Amino acid sequence: MCRLMTTQLAEALEGYPLYSQDGKGKDAVCRAVFALGSVRWFILEGNKEDDDVILFGIVVGLMEDEYGYISLNELSDVELDLSAQGLGKLQVRQQQNFKQVPLKQIQDSRLQEFLARFE
């Protein structure tokens, strides 16, 4: 299993398979957050599939903010090489000590702007 599959993530996703929060919108509970620089992935649910975990969530901070499916293995492989700037290689990290809350309670302006489009 990939480096991002932690006990914390497995426990957060327990009982929340894909499609378990359909139609909840801002009331959907965010289970985990991953980040790389200003890019954030807000994870809502997921299923183990063979040697991977397929997640569903919202990504903000890329060209387009959007709902989508995320392969945990692929997310684990994302790397930003800033060696030329003296920063080394940055990898996606899970936000530690994240408390599971409904999306509407997360203090992230870009996430809230994205969610407001669906009201």
Buried (B, 14 or more C-beta within 10 A) or exposed (E): EBEBBBEBBEEBBEEBBBEBBEEEEBEBBBBBBBBBEEBBBBBBBBBBEEEBBBBBBBBBBEEEBEEEEBBBBEBBEBEEEEEEEEEEEEBBEBEEEBEEEBBEEBEBEEBBEBBEEEE
